[in-house]
């Protein structure tokens, strides 16, 4: 059973089919200007050879989804979880009615694959017949059949949108989810959509919020949380033992002899029997040695593990 963290013991080559994610395309003369007024990230910084991480909020500042965004000019694409993609598409269509754009779910045009490991760059280059950009540079590589996003290093990690022959896979999707949890990068699914302001999901620490780009949907709430010090919750990485749970499950903390609600599971994966890796939104002032568990799983026990980035006060 796999229990070692990928960021501490890099595997050689892992490739999985990302069936729980999809691709949304926004195209047309107004694509960039329209999205600039919708998303938390700054599309003026988008280049043909790079991607941006970001979030999309409702009017109250609650996050409908997090995503990777790439493209330029009159065609931009977002990759997100399928439930988040549906919520994002519905709101974009509502606000985009008077803009010269077309909004399409183009998931069926691609096969989505996640690839990571020490041999990933060479193996992907061999499969695609072209070299890849450096893994840690938030780069986009393109061939005639595929678009590849470099998502991080140690281990080298890639998200592949492939139009050609299917990639061979060797692992379950849960291994990709486990690496994303180690990265501290949340994906929203049913039960967590439109529940949290982006800072509660650490989107600012992942470079996904621009605080000087101007107005966008939910911007007032996001700015108030930063400048007025209103943030009382943040995303934590937890690890321990317990039964696998779904997004939206409740995390409890121990207070004396009792347990009380502490927060919400965003993502969870089990890589070994009774072993849990979790991203959860919890109070920002939690002590690192607090005892945590999953509600209704009385024998579960979770500990706070470090994130690969630093949180500021926003």
N, C-alpha and C positions, 0 to 999 in steps of 0.2 A: 504493500500500500504506500502511496506517495504522501509524505508528510513534510518533506524538506521544502523550504521556500525557494521559488524559482530565482528570486533576486540574490540568493546566497549560494545556490548551487545550480548554475546554468545548465539546462538540459541541452542535448545536442540538436534535436530537431523535433518540434511539435507542430502539427498542422491539424486544424479543426474546421468543420463547416459551421458557419455562424447563422444558423437557421432562425435565431430569435431576433435578428437585426434586419433592417431594410434600408432602402435608399429613396430619398425624396429629392426631386429635381425642380428647381425654380429657374425658368428661362424667359428671355425676352429683354427688350431694351431697358426696362426699369428694374431688372433683377437685383442689381447691387444696391441701388438707391432705396428700393423698397425694403430689402432685408436689413439695411443699415438702421432703419427705423423700427425694426422688429426684434432683433437679436441682441444679446448682451455683449457679444464680441464686436470688434471693430473691423468691418469689411474693407476699410481703406488700407489695411495692412495685409490684405490677402494678395498673394502672388500666384502665378501659374504653377510654381514649383514648391508651394508650401500649403499647409492646411492650418485651420484655426479650430480651437476647442471653444465651445460656448454653450449657452442655455437659451431657452425660449420661455418667457413668462406669460402668464395671463395678466389681465388688467390689475389684479391685486398684488402682482409681484411674485406669485407662486409658480414654481417651475413645472412646465409641461413636459420638458425633456432636456437631456444633455445630448451633445452630438459632436461629431467631427465634420467640419465643413471645408470644402475645397472647390476649385474651379475659378473662373474669372469672367469678366465681361458679361455676356448675355446668358451664361449658363453656370449655375452654382448647384452643387449637390451636397446633401446632408446625409450622414449615416447615423442612425439611432436605433434603439430597441423598437420592435414593431409596435407595442402599445403607445410609446412616446411619439413615434412617427405619425400614427393616426391622429393623436391629439394636436400635434404641431400642424399637420396638413389642414385640419378642420379650421383652426384659428387663422392660419395664413390665407386660406380661401376667403374667410370672412372679411379680413382687412385688405385683401389684394384686389378686390372687385373693380376698383377704379384705376388700377395700374396696368401697364402694358407688360403683363407677365403671364406665364402658364405654369401651373403647379401640378406636378404629376408624381405619383408613386411609381418609380421605375425599378422596383425590386426584382420583378420578373425578368428584367433584361440582364441581370448579373447573377453570378454565383459568388457569395461572400465567404471568404476564408480568413482565418486568423493563423498566422505563422510566427513562431518564435524559437529561439535557441541559438547556440554558437554557430551552427551550420546553416542557419536560415538565410543569410545573405547569398551565400554561394549556391545553395539549392534552389532558391527562388530565381536567381539570375540564370541558372541552367534551365529551369522550367520555362522561363519567359524569353530566354534568348537575349537578355539585355542586362547590364549592370544596374545595381540599385544605389540610390542616394544613401548617405550615412544615416544610420538608424536613429541617432539622437538629435537630428536637426529639424524635426517636424516637417520633413520633406515629402514631396509627392513625386513618384516616378511613374512614367507612362510607357506602355508599349502599344502595339496595334490592338492587342486583345485585352489589356488589363490596365488598371490604375492601382498603384500600391502606395499606401500611406505608411511612412516610418513613424512608429508610435513610441519608441523609446529604446534604450540600450540597457545592457546588464539585466536580463538578456535582450538581444536585438529582437524587436517585435514589429510585425507588419500586419496591416489590414489590407486585404486584396479584394478588389472588385474585378471579377474575371468574366469576360464574354466568350472565351474560348473553351477548350476542352477542360473538363472538371479536374481540379487538383486532386491528387491522391491524399487522403487523410489518414492519420494514424492514432488519433486520440479523441476523447470525448470533449464536448463543448465546455464541460465543467473546468477543464484545465485552463482554458482561456479566461473564464470567469474568475478563477483563482488568481491569475496573474493581474487582472484588472483590479481585484481587491487589494493585492499587494501594492499596486500603483496608487491606490486611494482614489480611483477614478470611477464615479458612480454611473450606473445606468438605471433609468426609471422604468418600472413596470407597473402593472395594475396594482393598486393599493398604495402607491407612493406618488402618483401623478397629481400635480396641482395641490401639493401639501406643504411644500417647503420653499422658502426664499433661496435663491442660488447660493448665497454665502453659507447657508446651513448645510449645503452639499459640497462646500470647499471649492466651488467653481472659480472663485477669485484666486486661490492658491495654485490652480492649474492653468492660469493665464486666460480664463474664459470670460472675464468681465472687464470692459473698458469703462473707467470712471470719468473719462473726459471726451467721449465721442458725441455726447449730446443725447437727445431724447430717444427712447424706445419704449415698447410696451412693458410696463412694470418698473420703469426706471426710477420713479419717485420712491418706491418702497426699497429698492436696492440701494439707492443713494442715502436714504434716511438711516438704513441699517449701518452703513459705513460711517457717515459723518456725525450721527447722533448717538453712536454707541449702543444701538438697540439689539445687537446680536447676542442671544443667550444660548444658542445651540450651534453645534458644528458636527461634521462628519468624523467618526472615529473608526479605526480599524480594530476589530476584536478577533480573538482566537481562543479556542478551547474545545470542550467536548459537549455534545448534545445532538439531538435529532435535527436533521435538515429541516429548515423552515422556509417559508415563502416571503417575498417582499411584503412589507406592511405588518409583519409580526411584531409583537411588543417585547422590548427588552426591559427587564426589571433590575433594580439595584437594591442591595441589602442595606437596611438601616436598622442597626441593633439586631433584634430577633425577627424583624419583619422585612418584607419585600414590598417595594412600591414601583409604579411605572416610572421608567427613566427615558425611554425613547422608542425609536422605530427602526426596524431592519430595512435597509435599502437593497442590499444584495447579500446573498449567502450561498456558500457552496460547501460540499462535503467531499474531501479528497481521500478520506480514509474513514473506516467505520467509527462512528461517534466522534469524529473530528470536524469542527466547524471553523470556517473562515468567514468573517462578516464585516460589512460596512453598515454602520448604524448612525442615525442622527441622535445625539445625546446632549445633555447640558454642557455648556462650554467650560464650566468650573469643576468638572469631575476630577477627583484625585486619581492618579494613575494606578493606585493599588485597590480601587473600589472593586467589590465583588458584584458581578453581573450574571444574569441568567436569562433564558428565554421563558416568557410566561407560559405556563401549563407544561413545562418540561422541568420538573423540580430537581432533577439530577444534573441538569446542564450547568456549566460554569464557564464563564468567559472572562478573559483578561484583555486589557488595552495593550495594543502593540503599536510601535512607532510608525508614523507615516513617512513617505520619502520626500516630503516637502514641509516647509514651515508655514504655520498659520499666522497671519497678522491679526489685528484687532477688527478688521472689516468683516 
